[in-house]
Amino acid sequence: MRQSGSKPLTITRRAFAAHPALRRIEALVHPDNAGSARVLEKAGYARDGRRADGRLVFAKLAARPRAN
């Protein structure tokens, strides 16, 4: 099933808006799934490493400053 490339961005914005304490969202991608990796990068996620099982880790940080 193909999904819209804007869906991860919409989900990310809603999650950060609904949960003010949320600082980071991670997504896991199979290394052979270049399309999903591109969609995440376009939505502002950055590649953050690789898990022991080989999946790629992408992360998106909240844009708001951290409260003291």
Disulfide bonds with the S-S distance in Angstrom:
none
